[in-house]
């Protein structure tokens, strides 16, 4: 599930940064957070193309992926990985499906019953960023201002998430996630649209014929990683 968690965490601040508290004397970091906050308070839907580069600590060659992402508040999302392999993650807010085309394997899980949901509850408009993260400035990259989020308490899925925003508009264009094994996953968003997604079929999924389905809604509450989901 790490691939999905990496991608989803990349969207975290797009929808919930308004919960961050401000210092008594605003700093450049505070102004950046304020700007991101103001920009994304108006966002209820999001779609974009994305590219992902994963630098693995134990391998010299980075892993590159790309695809499209869709999000609709309060918790509907879809990640379509199309290159180099086709993998789909689709959630209607209650059920999360993962489907790997090459292996013809599909996993169904209850989002709110899984460890994944707890890790991503900020994405669904829950939780408190101030209470959960240490927030600091990160070095700018390619003209984008960086904001680093480090979980205050134990977080098994990632060490830190750094968000890179346009210093004028405060739109987030890139995220960088460091996992417990020190793999670094960078996601860059392109062709972004904030138009409403009126067709909820985007967030619906039916397993194709001939696909093996593992239904975790009837078993363990903590879902394991689907085939091919790890970095």
LINJO-V623000 format. One record per pair of residues at least 24 apart in sequence whose ideal C-beta (glycine too) atoms are under 10 Angstrom apart, sorted by the first residue. I is the first residue (numbers start at 1). J is the second residue. Records with the same first field share a line. If there is no record, write none. Layout:
I=J / J
//
This chain:
1=89 / 96 / 98 / 107 / 109 / 114 / 115 / 116 / 119 / 157 / 223 / 224 / 225 / 226 / 229 / 230
2=54 / 157 / 158 / 177 / 179 / 180 / 181 / 183 / 185 / 225 / 226 / 229 / 230 / 231
3=52 / 54 / 63 / 65 / 79 / 81 / 87 / 89 / 98 / 185 / 225 / 226 / 228 / 229 / 230 / 231
4=77 / 79 / 81 / 87 / 89 / 91 / 96 / 98 / 116 / 120 / 225 / 226 / 229
5=89 / 115 / 116 / 119 / 120 / 157 / 158 / 177 / 179 / 185 / 225 / 229 / 231
6=52 / 54 / 65 / 79 / 157 / 158 / 161 / 175 / 177 / 179 / 183 / 185 / 186 / 187 / 229 / 231
7=50 / 52 / 65 / 67 / 69 / 77 / 79 / 81 / 89 / 175 / 177 / 185 / 187
8=69 / 71 / 77 / 79 / 89 / 91 / 96 / 116 / 119 / 120 / 122 / 123 / 124
9=119 / 120 / 122 / 123 / 149 / 157 / 158 / 161 / 163 / 175 / 177 / 179 / 185 / 187
10=50 / 52 / 69 / 79 / 123 / 161 / 163 / 172 / 174 / 175 / 176 / 177 / 185 / 186 / 187 / 188 / 189
11=46 / 48 / 50 / 69 / 71 / 77 / 79 / 120 / 122 / 123 / 163 / 172 / 175 / 187 / 189
12=119 / 120 / 121 / 122 / 123 / 127 / 129 / 133 / 149 / 161 / 163 / 172 / 175 / 177
13=37 / 40 / 122 / 123 / 129 / 147 / 149 / 161 / 163 / 165 / 172 / 175
14=39 / 40 / 43 / 46 / 48 / 71 / 73 / 123 / 163 / 171 / 172 / 175 / 189 / 192 / 194
15=40 / 41 / 43 / 44 / 46 / 71 / 73 / 74 / 75 / 122 / 123 / 124 / 125
16=40 / 73 / 121 / 122 / 123 / 124 / 125 / 126 / 127 / 128 / 129
17=41 / 122 / 129 / 135 / 147 / 149 / 163 / 165 / 170 / 172
18=125 / 129
19=122 / 125 / 126 / 127 / 128 / 129 / 130 / 131 / 132
20=128 / 129 / 130 / 133 / 135 / 147 / 149
21=128 / 129 / 130 / 131 / 135
22=130
27=137
28=137 / 145 / 167
29=135 / 136 / 137 / 138 / 145 / 146 / 147 / 148
30=135 / 137
31=145 / 167 / 170
32=135 / 137 / 145 / 146 / 147 / 163 / 165 / 167 / 170
33=129 / 135 / 137 / 147 / 163 / 165 / 170
34=170
35=145 / 165 / 166 / 167 / 168 / 169 / 170 / 171
36=145 / 147 / 163 / 165 / 166 / 169 / 170 / 171 / 172
37=170
38=170
39=165 / 166 / 169 / 170 / 171 / 172 / 194
40=165 / 170 / 171 / 172 / 194
42=194
43=71 / 73 / 171 / 194
44=71 / 72 / 73 / 74 / 194 / 196 / 197
45=70 / 71 / 72 / 73 / 76 / 193 / 194 / 195 / 196 / 197 / 198
46=70 / 71 / 72 / 73 / 77 / 189 / 192 / 193 / 194 / 195 / 197
47=71 / 72 / 78 / 189 / 191 / 192 / 193 / 194 / 195 / 197 / 202
48=173 / 187 / 188 / 189 / 190 / 191 / 192 / 193 / 194
49=80 / 82 / 188 / 189 / 190 / 191 / 192 / 193
50=79 / 80 / 81 / 174 / 175 / 187 / 188 / 189 / 190 / 191 / 192
51=83 / 174 / 186 / 187 / 188 / 189 / 190
52=81 / 83 / 175 / 177 / 185 / 186 / 187 / 188 / 231
53=176 / 184 / 185 / 186 / 187 / 188
54=177 / 179 / 183 / 184 / 185 / 186 / 187 / 231
55=176 / 178 / 182 / 183 / 184 / 185 / 186 / 231
56=179 / 181 / 182 / 183 / 184 / 185 / 231
57=178 / 179 / 181 / 182 / 183 / 184 / 231
58=181 / 182 / 183
59=183 / 231
62=183 / 184 / 185 / 186
63=183 / 185 / 231
65=185 / 187
66=187 / 188 / 190
68=191
69=187 / 189 / 192
70=193 / 197 / 202 / 203
71=123 / 197 / 203
72=196 / 197 / 198 / 200 / 202 / 203
73=123 / 124 / 125
74=123 / 124 / 125 / 126
75=111 / 112 / 117 / 120 / 121 / 123 / 124 / 125 / 126 / 203
76=124 / 197 / 200 / 202 / 203 / 204
77=111 / 120 / 123 / 124 / 202 / 203
78=197 / 202 / 203 / 204 / 205
80=202
81=228
85=228
87=226 / 227 / 228 / 229
88=205
89=205 / 226 / 229
90=202 / 203 / 204 / 205 / 206
91=116 / 117 / 120 / 124 / 203 / 205
92=200 / 202 / 203 / 204 / 205
93=124 / 203
94=217
95=203 / 204 / 205 / 217
96=120 / 205 / 216 / 217 / 223 / 226
97=204 / 205 / 206 / 207 / 213 / 226
98=205 / 214 / 223 / 225 / 226 / 227 / 228 / 229
99=205 / 207 / 208 / 211 / 213 / 226
100=211 / 226 / 227 / 228 / 229
101=208 / 211 / 228
102=227 / 228
103=211 / 212 / 226 / 227 / 228
104=207 / 208 / 210 / 211 / 212 / 227
105=207 / 211 / 212 / 213 / 214 / 226 / 227 / 228
106=205 / 206 / 207 / 208 / 211 / 212 / 213 / 214 / 215 / 226 / 227
107=207 / 212 / 213 / 214 / 215 / 216 / 223 / 224 / 225 / 226 / 227 / 229
108=205 / 207 / 213 / 214 / 215 / 216 / 217 / 218 / 223
109=214 / 215 / 216 / 217 / 219 / 220 / 221 / 222 / 223 / 224 / 226
110=215 / 216 / 217 / 218 / 221 / 223
111=217 / 223
112=221
113=216 / 217 / 220 / 221 / 222 / 223
114=216 / 217 / 220 / 221 / 222 / 223 / 224
115=156 / 157 / 221 / 222 / 223 / 224
116=157 / 222 / 223 / 225
117=221 / 223
118=155 / 157 / 222
119=151 / 155 / 156 / 157 / 158
120=157
122=149
133=160 / 161
134=160
136=160 / 162
137=162
138=162 / 163 / 164 / 176
139=164
140=164 / 165 / 167
141=173 / 174 / 176 / 186
142=173 / 174 / 188
143=167 / 168 / 173
144=171 / 172 / 173 / 174 / 188
145=170
146=174 / 176
147=172
148=176 / 178
149=175 / 177
150=178
155=180
156=180
158=183 / 185
159=183 / 184
160=184
161=185
162=186
164=188
177=231
179=230 / 231
181=230 / 231
183=230 / 231
184=231
185=231
//
